[in-house]
Amino acid sequence: MAAWQAELANYPLLILQAAALLGILSITLLLSRTPTERVESRTLLYGSVFGITSFALIALSSQFFNLPSKPYLSSDLLFLGGLLGGWRGGTITLALTISARLIFGGFNQVEAFLLDMSITTAGGIIAHFVYSKKPLMQFGWKEVLKIWSARMACSMFSSGIIFLLKLVPPKVSAHVTALQIVGFSTSLFILGCVIALLRVDAHIRDSYFQRMKMYRTDLLSGLPNRRALSEYLETILHKNQSQHVLLTFEVGNLKEMVRILGHDWTDKFWGHLASQLTNQETLKMTSNEKSNCFQLSDLALAFVIQETCVAQIENCQLVPRLYADVMEHLQVAGGPYSNVQLRCGVTNVRTADDANASSVLRNISLALQSSNQQIRYFHDSFSAQADKDAKVHELIIGWIRNINPPLNYQPKFDLETRVICGAEALLRAHSAEGLPLSPLYVLDVATRYQLLLKLEWCTVEMVIRELAQCMAKGFHTPLSVNISAASITVPDFGERILDRLDRYRVPSEMLSIEIIESGQVPDIDTVKENIHKLNSAGVGLSLDDFGAGYSTLTTLAKIPFDEVKIDYAMVSMIEQPRMNKAIGLALESATRYGARLVAEGVETETQLEILVKMGIKFGQGYLFSKAVPMNELIELSRLEKHVQ
């Protein structure tokens, strides 16, 4: 009874300590409420706060160390340190509490208080792992009572062990037990208030992060917006010095789609496209990091690929394959999205004069506005790109003036005999510094400076001139030259070609005109007249990149092509069942219209074997030969004749 009376007299002191503890916790939660911090990241903070509080309370209560029991809340603080801080926070609280006890109380009964503190802290840590996955907002009185029961069990268990081991005298044990039982109501009060404070804090944090999520989310598509993209880029730029790539997708035929579907059709489309991009296996293989989609604007989608660069993306032809996959999906899915034509820009996130994410986004927006190309690679910042464009513009003017565009010729082979049966003229340009220039980039610059038609014509004239020179050397292999749909709309284009053939005394059947299918061929009288003149004279007509552009079967049905070409992106995926069927359909379509099918980009023996089994007789690619200068092409042909 004397022990109970003594401990009840200390009860107001316990209440005052509890109030102080709750005040300290409230201030801690308020001061630690930073925009980027989550509750899970504050385990060390909790351990430090409870440990320092325990240290302070022991110091203030040092005059009570001569009593059988000590009226301070060290057990509650130890349990809370483990409950809220886990093993890290619990360890910090335990270390500070033991230090205070040793400093202010000495080594008296050291075994007993070490055992009691350790068991209480361990109980809190176990409770932490039991309840750590449960959201704080779901904590109610049931959870409080369960945790309180665990707290009581730890105290009674430690008291029982200390009593059985006789680590303290019986009188002291009675006082300790009485203090623990008296303090259980205080423990319940503390636990209830702490859980309530944490619930309020969690609610405030959840509301804040929900608001931040809304600020970073496009309300119509539900995708992360430009603000989120800017913050994400800033994060990865400061994370390390690695290079990253930003893919940007825009709708190329916006006016047509608005006319068909109205102004709000993109709301669902971008979410649909983002889902397709996220699930693309080709993108997953480029980086170990997770890639992310963002809504750059109402009419543009951005996709970030980490730990790579534009040069690697361009060399492995990832974007053409990705573009083909996406367009194939849109075509197969049908519905309103089957007519969508996309433009894709590829840029490095980290460039020499781009210091932050805002400049990256500004540069890619400006660059895409100046390009109508389906796929464009930006190796430099916008200012550096503008300087580079100006230099290429000067090169193009020189080629047109002198009729000497830098051409190489890629041989076309009979797939069964591997004998050269033709060659395609390809642009192979280099900058003033000797660096290779992408043909697509050169053509894009020519388009933006309104020089494409002149460049294509000087290319046609040079091919005819080289045909004449080759024939004079005994080389009688047909050559083909690429032109856009725009050139075929020029009045008397066909007549001019026939005039040049006649001037250089080159037979018409030695030349083939390849029309790139990425540009829609207009159904107008000028086009019909040019096609008729070329076809009647025996000039070959070829449809390049069949299936990758606007018109597909419509173009094939309207123009009497002798040849149809499928591009690298299709051939590279020929082992995939769906693409294999698509190539089979292309072969059937070409055969029905009396045209031969040519496979471009043949690079492996496996691809060759499949093509031959499918009945495709002609092809070209690195498996046979890269594009070479004319003198090397003539030498290759002579070596073949010598072997035969």
C-alpha positions in Angstrom: 0.0 0.0 0.0 2.9 2.4 0.8 4.2 1.7 -2.8 0.8 2.5 -4.4 0.4 5.6 -2.3 3.9 6.9 -3.3 3.4 6.2 -7.0 -0.1 7.9 -7.0 1.5 11.0 -5.6 3.8 11.1 -8.6 1.0 10.8 -11.1 0.6 14.6 -11.7 4.3 14.7 -12.6 3.7 11.9 -15.2 0.8 14.0 -16.7 3.0 17.1 -17.0 5.7 15.0 -18.7 3.1 13.6 -21.1 1.9 17.1 -21.9 5.4 18.3 -22.6 6.0 15.2 -24.8 2.9 15.9 -26.9 3.9 19.6 -27.2 7.4 18.6 -28.4 6.0 16.1 -30.9 3.5 18.7 -32.3 6.3 21.2 -32.8 8.4 18.5 -34.5 5.7 17.6 -36.9 5.0 21.2 -37.7 8.7 22.1 -38.4 9.4 18.9 -40.4 6.5 19.4 -42.8 8.5 20.1 -45.9 7.1 19.8 -49.5 9.2 16.8 -50.5 9.2 14.8 -47.3 7.2 11.7 -46.6 6.4 10.2 -43.2 8.4 7.1 -44.0 11.6 9.3 -44.3 11.3 10.6 -40.6 12.3 7.4 -38.7 15.6 8.9 -37.7 13.9 12.2 -36.7 11.4 10.4 -34.4 14.2 8.4 -32.8 16.2 11.6 -32.2 13.3 13.6 -30.8 12.2 10.8 -28.4 15.8 10.1 -27.4 16.5 13.8 -26.7 13.2 14.2 -24.8 14.0 11.1 -22.7 17.5 12.4 -22.0 16.1 15.8 -20.9 13.4 14.2 -18.7 15.9 12.0 -17.0 18.2 15.0 -16.4 15.3 17.0 -14.9 14.2 14.1 -12.8 17.7 13.2 -11.5 16.7 14.2 -7.9 14.3 11.2 -7.8 17.1 8.6 -8.4 17.2 7.9 -4.7 13.6 6.7 -4.8 12.8 3.0 -5.4 11.1 3.9 -8.7 11.7 6.9 -11.0 8.7 8.9 -12.1 9.6 9.7 -15.7 8.2 8.5 -19.0 11.3 6.7 -20.3 9.5 3.5 -21.0 6.8 5.3 -23.1 9.5 7.2 -24.9 11.4 4.0 -25.7 8.3 2.3 -26.9 7.3 5.3 -29.1 10.9 5.5 -30.5 10.6 1.9 -31.7 7.0 2.2 -32.8 7.5 5.3 -34.9 11.2 5.1 -35.7 11.6 1.4 -36.4 14.9 -0.2 -35.5 16.8 2.9 -36.5 14.7 5.3 -34.4 14.4 2.8 -31.6 18.2 2.3 -31.4 18.7 6.1 -31.2 16.2 6.5 -28.5 17.6 3.5 -26.5 21.1 4.8 -26.8 20.3 8.3 -25.6 18.1 7.0 -22.7 20.8 4.6 -21.5 23.4 7.4 -21.7 21.2 9.7 -19.6 20.5 7.0 -17.1 24.2 6.2 -16.7 25.3 9.9 -16.6 22.7 11.0 -14.0 21.9 7.7 -12.2 25.2 5.9 -12.3 25.6 2.2 -12.6 23.2 1.3 -9.8 20.9 -1.6 -10.9 22.4 -1.4 -14.4 21.4 -4.9 -15.3 17.7 -4.3 -14.5 17.3 -1.0 -16.3 19.2 -2.2 -19.4 17.0 -5.3 -19.6 13.8 -3.2 -19.0 14.7 -0.6 -21.6 15.8 -3.2 -24.2 12.6 -5.2 -23.9 10.4 -2.1 -24.1 12.3 -0.8 -27.2 12.1 -4.2 -28.9 8.4 -4.3 -28.3 8.0 -0.9 -30.0 10.1 -2.1 -33.0 8.0 -5.2 -33.4 4.8 -3.1 -33.3 6.4 -0.8 -35.9 6.8 -3.7 -38.4 3.4 -5.0 -37.6 1.6 -1.7 -38.3 4.1 0.0 -40.7 2.2 -1.0 -43.8 -1.1 0.3 -42.5 -1.9 3.9 -43.5 -2.1 6.3 -40.6 -5.5 7.6 -41.8 -6.9 4.1 -41.1 -5.7 4.0 -37.5 -8.6 4.1 -35.0 -9.2 3.3 -31.3 -8.9 -0.5 -32.0 -5.4 0.0 -33.2 -4.6 2.3 -30.3 -5.9 -0.3 -27.8 -3.9 -3.0 -29.5 -0.7 -1.0 -29.4 -1.4 0.0 -25.8 -1.9 -3.7 -24.9 1.5 -4.4 -26.5 3.0 -1.6 -24.4 1.6 -3.1 -21.2 2.7 -6.6 -22.1 6.3 -5.4 -22.7 6.3 -3.7 -19.2 4.8 -6.6 -17.4 7.1 -9.0 -19.2 10.2 -7.0 -18.3 9.1 -6.7 -14.7 8.5 -10.4 -14.5 11.9 -11.2 -15.9 13.6 -8.8 -13.5 11.6 -10.3 -10.6 12.5 -13.8 -11.5 16.2 -13.0 -12.0 16.2 -11.0 -8.7 18.0 -8.1 -10.3 16.4 -5.7 -7.8 15.2 -6.0 -4.2 11.5 -7.0 -3.7 10.6 -3.6 -2.3 11.9 -1.9 -5.4 10.2 -4.4 -7.6 6.8 -3.6 -5.9 7.3 0.1 -6.4 8.2 -0.4 -10.1 5.2 -2.6 -10.7 2.9 0.0 -9.0 4.4 2.8 -11.1 3.9 0.8 -14.3 0.3 0.1 -13.5 -0.4 3.7 -12.5 1.3 4.8 -15.6 -0.7 2.6 -18.0 -3.5 5.2 -18.1 -0.9 7.8 -19.0 0.5 5.5 -21.7 -3.0 5.2 -23.2 -3.5 8.9 -23.1 -0.1 9.5 -24.8 -0.6 6.8 -27.4 -4.1 8.1 -28.3 -2.9 11.7 -28.6 0.2 10.7 -30.6 -1.9 8.7 -33.1 -4.3 11.6 -33.4 -1.5 14.0 -34.1 0.0 11.7 -36.7 -3.4 11.3 -38.3 -3.8 15.0 -38.6 -0.3 15.4 -39.9 -0.9 12.5 -42.5 -4.1 14.2 -43.6 -2.4 17.5 -44.1 0.4 15.9 -46.0 -1.9 13.8 -48.1 -3.9 16.9 -49.0 -0.7 18.7 -50.0 0.5 15.9 -52.2 -2.9 15.6 -53.8 -2.8 19.3 -54.7 0.8 18.9 -56.0 -0.3 15.9 -58.1 -3.1 18.0 -59.6 -0.7 20.7 -60.4 1.5 18.1 -62.2 -1.3 16.3 -64.0 -3.1 17.1 -67.3 -6.7 17.2 -66.3 -8.0 15.9 -69.7 -5.6 13.1 -70.5 -4.6 12.2 -66.8 -0.9 12.2 -67.8 1.9 14.1 -66.0 2.1 17.5 -67.5 4.8 19.9 -68.6 5.5 21.0 -65.0 6.0 17.4 -64.0 8.3 16.8 -67.0 10.4 19.9 -66.1 10.8 18.8 -62.5 11.6 15.2 -63.6 14.3 16.5 -66.0 15.8 18.7 -63.3 15.9 15.7 -61.0 17.7 13.4 -63.4 20.1 16.2 -64.5 21.2 16.8 -61.0 21.2 13.0 -60.1 24.4 12.3 -62.1 26.2 13.3 -65.3 24.7 10.6 -67.4 23.0 11.5 -70.7 19.3 10.9 -71.3 17.0 11.2 -74.3 13.7 12.9 -74.8 11.3 11.6 -77.4 8.6 14.0 -78.5 5.5 12.9 -80.5 3.3 15.4 -82.3 0.3 14.9 -84.7 1.5 15.6 -88.2 -2.0 15.7 -89.9 -3.7 17.8 -87.2 -6.0 19.7 -89.5 -7.3 16.5 -91.1 -7.9 14.9 -87.7 -9.7 17.9 -86.3 -11.9 18.0 -89.4 -12.8 14.3 -88.9 -13.0 14.0 -85.1 -13.4 17.6 -83.7 -11.1 19.5 -81.4 -11.2 17.3 -78.3 -10.2 14.0 -79.9 -6.6 14.2 -78.5 -7.8 13.9 -74.8 -8.1 10.1 -75.0 -5.6 9.6 -77.8 -2.6 10.7 -75.8 -3.4 8.4 -72.9 -3.8 5.6 -75.4 -0.5 6.4 -77.0 1.3 6.7 -73.7 0.0 3.3 -72.7 1.4 1.8 -75.9 4.8 3.5 -75.5 5.1 2.4 -71.9 4.6 -1.3 -72.9 7.0 -1.2 -75.9 9.7 -3.9 -75.4 12.1 -1.9 -77.6 12.1 0.9 -75.1 12.4 -1.4 -72.0 15.6 -2.9 -73.4 17.3 0.5 -73.8 17.7 1.3 -70.1 17.6 -0.3 -66.7 15.7 2.7 -65.4 12.0 3.1 -65.7 10.9 5.3 -68.6 8.1 7.9 -68.2 5.5 9.5 -70.4 4.5 13.2 -70.0 1.9 15.5 -71.7 4.2 18.2 -73.1 1.2 20.2 -74.5 -2.3 19.6 -75.8 -0.9 18.4 -79.0 2.4 16.8 -78.0 3.6 13.8 -75.9 7.1 13.5 -74.4 8.8 10.2 -73.4 12.1 10.1 -71.4 14.6 7.3 -71.8 17.4 7.3 -69.2 21.0 6.3 -69.6 21.4 6.7 -73.3 22.0 9.3 -76.0 20.7 10.4 -79.4 23.7 8.8 -81.2 23.0 5.4 -79.7 19.3 5.7 -80.4 20.0 6.6 -84.0 22.6 4.0 -84.6 20.4 1.1 -83.3 17.4 2.4 -85.4 15.2 2.2 -82.3 12.9 5.1 -83.2 12.0 3.9 -86.7 11.2 0.5 -85.2 9.2 2.1 -82.4 7.5 4.4 -84.9 6.6 1.4 -87.1 5.2 -0.5 -84.1 3.1 2.3 -82.9 1.7 3.1 -86.4 1.0 -0.6 -86.9 -0.9 -0.7 -83.7 -3.0 2.3 -84.6 -3.7 0.8 -88.0 -4.7 -2.6 -86.6 -6.8 -1.0 -83.8 -8.8 0.8 -86.5 -11.4 3.3 -85.4 -10.7 7.1 -85.2 -7.0 6.8 -84.6 -6.2 4.8 -87.8 -5.6 7.9 -89.8 -3.3 9.6 -87.3 0.2 10.5 -88.6 2.8 11.2 -86.0 6.0 13.3 -86.0 8.8 12.3 -83.6 11.7 14.4 -82.4 14.7 12.9 -80.5 16.9 15.1 -78.5 19.5 14.8 -75.7 18.5 16.1 -72.4 22.0 17.2 -71.4 23.7 19.5 -74.0 26.6 21.9 -73.9 24.6 25.1 -73.4 21.4 23.8 -71.9 21.8 24.5 -68.3 18.3 23.5 -67.1 15.1 21.6 -68.0 13.3 24.8 -69.2 15.9 25.4 -71.9 15.6 21.7 -73.0 11.8 22.0 -73.4 12.0 25.4 -75.1 14.6 24.1 -77.6 12.7 21.0 -78.5 9.4 22.9 -79.0 11.1 25.5 -81.3 12.9 22.8 -83.3 9.8 20.7 -83.9 7.9 23.7 -85.1 10.5 24.1 -87.8 10.3 20.5 -89.0 7.8 18.4 -91.0 9.9 15.3 -91.0 8.4 12.1 -89.5 11.5 11.4 -87.4 14.1 14.0 -86.6 17.2 13.7 -84.4 18.5 16.8 -82.5 22.1 16.2 -81.5 22.7 19.8 -80.3 20.8 22.7 -78.7 18.6 24.8 -80.8 21.1 27.6 -81.3 23.8 25.1 -82.2 21.4 23.3 -84.5 20.5 26.5 -86.3 24.2 27.1 -87.0 24.5 23.6 -88.2 21.4 24.0 -90.4 22.9 27.1 -92.0 26.2 25.3 -92.9 24.2 22.4 -94.5 22.1 24.9 -96.4 25.3 26.3 -97.9 26.4 22.7 -98.9 23.1 22.1 -100.6 23.3 25.3 -102.6 26.8 24.2 -103.8 25.5 20.7 -104.8 22.6 22.2 -106.8 24.8 24.8 -108.5 27.5 22.3 -109.5 25.1 19.3 -110.0 27.3 17.1 -107.8 25.4 15.9 -104.7 27.5 13.3 -102.8 26.0 10.0 -103.8 26.8 6.4 -102.9 25.1 3.4 -104.4 23.7 0.4 -102.5 23.6 -2.7 -104.7 20.3 -4.6 -105.1 20.7 -8.4 -105.2 18.9 -11.5 -106.4 18.4 -13.1 -103.0 18.8 -16.7 -104.3 21.9 -16.2 -106.5 23.3 -13.1 -104.7 24.0 -11.5 -108.0 23.8 -7.7 -108.4 20.7 -6.7 -110.4 20.6 -3.0 -109.7 21.6 -0.2 -107.3 20.0 2.6 -105.5 21.5 6.1 -105.3 21.7 7.3 -101.7 22.8 10.6 -100.3 26.0 10.3 -98.2 27.1 13.8 -97.2 29.7 15.0 -94.7 30.0 18.3 -92.9 32.8 20.8 -93.4 34.5 19.1 -90.4 34.2 15.7 -92.0 31.4 14.4 -89.9 28.7 12.3 -91.5 25.3 14.0 -92.0 22.1 12.0 -91.8 20.3 11.9 -95.2 17.0 12.6 -93.4 18.5 15.6 -91.7 19.9 17.0 -95.0 16.5 16.5 -96.8 14.8 18.2 -93.9 17.0 21.2 -94.1 16.4 21.3 -97.9 12.7 21.2 -97.2 12.7 24.0 -94.7 14.8 26.2 -97.1 12.5 25.3 -100.0 15.4 23.6 -101.9 14.1 20.0 -101.9 12.8 20.1 -105.5 16.0 21.5 -106.8 18.1 19.0 -104.8 16.1 16.1 -106.0 16.4 17.3 -109.6 20.1 17.7 -109.5 20.3 14.2 -107.9 18.3 12.8 -110.8 20.5 14.5 -113.3 23.7 13.3 -111.7 22.5 9.7 -111.6 21.7 9.9 -115.3 25.2 11.4 -116.0 26.9 8.6 -113.9 24.8 6.0 -115.8 26.2 7.3 -119.1 29.8 7.1 -117.7 29.3 3.6 -116.3 27.9 2.3 -119.6 30.9 3.7 -121.3 33.0 1.5 -119.0 30.9 -1.6 -119.8 28.8 -1.4 -116.6 25.1 -2.0 -117.6 23.4 -2.2 -114.2 20.1 -0.2 -113.8 20.2 2.6 -111.2 17.3 4.1 -109.1 17.0 7.5 -107.5 14.6 8.6 -104.8 12.2 11.6 -105.2 9.4 12.9 -103.0 5.8 13.1 -104.0 6.4 16.9 -104.4 8.7 16.4 -107.4 6.2 14.3 -109.3 3.8 17.2 -109.2 6.1 19.5 -111.0 4.9 20.2 -114.6 7.0 18.5 -117.3 9.1 16.6 -114.7 8.7 13.4 -116.7 9.6 15.2 -120.0 12.7 16.7 -118.4 13.9 13.3 -117.3 13.4 11.8 -120.8 15.3 14.8 -122.2 18.3 14.2 -120.0 18.2 10.4 -120.8 18.3 11.3 -124.5 21.0 13.9 -124.1 23.3 11.4 -122.3 22.2 8.5 -124.6 21.0 6.4 -121.7 18.3 3.8 -122.4 15.1 4.6 -120.4 15.0 1.1 -118.8 18.4 1.8 -117.1 16.7 4.3 -114.8 14.1 3.8 -112.1 12.4 6.5 -110.2 11.6 5.7 -106.5 8.7 7.7 -105.0 9.0 7.9 -101.2 5.6 6.9 -99.8 5.9 9.1 -96.7 4.5 11.9 -98.8 1.0 11.5 -100.2 0.9 11.4 -104.0 -1.7 13.9 -105.2 -4.3 12.7 -107.6 -4.0 15.5 -110.1 -3.5 15.8 -113.9 0.1 16.9 -113.7 1.0 13.7 -111.7 -0.9 11.5 -114.2 0.9 13.1 -117.1 4.4 12.7 -115.6 3.7 9.1 -114.6 2.3 8.3 -118.1 5.3 9.8 -119.9 7.8 7.9 -117.7 6.0 4.6 -117.8 5.4 4.8 -121.6 9.1 5.5 -122.2 10.2 2.5 -120.1 11.5 4.3 -117.1 11.0 2.1 -114.0 8.7 3.3 -111.2 9.2 2.1 -107.7 7.2 2.7 -104.5 9.7 3.1 -101.6 9.0 2.4 -97.9 5.7 0.6 -98.7 3.4 0.5 -95.7 5.2 3.2 -93.8 3.4 6.3 -95.1 0.1 7.8 -96.1 -1.4 5.9 -99.0 -0.4 2.2 -99.1 -2.8 0.3 -101.4 -4.4 3.4 -102.8 -1.1 4.6 -104.2 -0.3 1.2 -105.6 -3.6 0.9 -107.3 -3.4 4.3 -109.0 0.2 4.3 -110.3 1.6 1.4 -112.4 4.7 0.6 -110.3 7.2 -2.0 -111.4 8.6 -2.4 -108.0 7.5 -2.1 -104.3 10.0 -1.8 -101.4 9.5 -2.6 -97.8 11.8 -0.8 -95.4 14.3 -1.7 -92.8 11.8 -1.4 -89.9 9.6 -4.2 -91.3 12.5 -6.5 -92.3 14.1 -6.2 -88.9 11.0 -7.6 -87.3 10.3 -10.3 -89.8 10.7 -13.0 -87.2 7.7 -11.6 -85.3 4.4 -13.3 -86.4 2.4 -10.1 -86.9 5.1 -8.4 -89.0 5.7 -11.6 -90.9 2.0 -11.5 -91.9 2.3 -7.8 -92.8 5.2 -8.5 -95.2 3.2 -11.4 -96.7 0.4 -9.0 -97.4 2.8 -6.6 -99.0 4.1 -9.4 -101.2 0.6 -10.4 -102.2 -0.4 -6.8 -102.9 2.7 -6.1 -105.1 2.1 -9.4 -107.0 -1.5 -8.6 -107.7 -0.5 -5.3 -109.3 2.3 -6.8 -111.3 5.1 -5.4 -109.3 8.1 -7.2 -107.7 8.8 -6.8 -104.0 12.2 -5.7 -102.8 13.3 -6.0 -99.1 15.5 -3.2 -97.8 17.7 -3.5 -94.7 18.5 -7.2 -94.9 21.2 -7.7 -92.3 21.2 -11.4 -91.2 21.2 -14.8 -92.7 18.0 -15.6 -90.8 16.2 -12.7 -92.4 17.4 -13.8 -95.8 16.3 -17.3 -95.3 12.8 -16.2 -94.2 12.5 -13.8 -97.2 13.5 -16.5 -99.7 11.0 -18.9 -98.1 8.3 -16.3 -98.4 9.0 -16.0 -102.2 10.7 -12.5 -102.1 13.3 -12.5 -104.8 15.1 -9.2 -104.4 16.7 -7.4 -101.6 19.5 -5.1 -100.4 21.2 -4.4 -97.1 24.4 -4.7 -95.1 24.4 -8.5 -95.3 25.3 -8.0 -99.0 26.9 -4.6 -99.2 26.6 -1.1 -97.8 26.2 1.9 -100.0 29.5 2.4 -101.9 30.9 5.0 -104.3 30.3 4.3 -108.0 33.8 3.0 -108.8 33.5 0.4 -106.0 30.1 -0.6 -107.3 31.6 -1.2 -110.8 34.4 -3.2 -109.2 31.9 -5.4 -107.3 30.1 -6.1 -110.5 33.3 -7.0 -112.3 34.3 -9.3 -109.5 31.0 -11.1 -109.7 31.4 -11.6 -113.5 34.9 -12.9 -112.9 33.7 -15.4 -110.3 30.9 -16.6 -112.6 
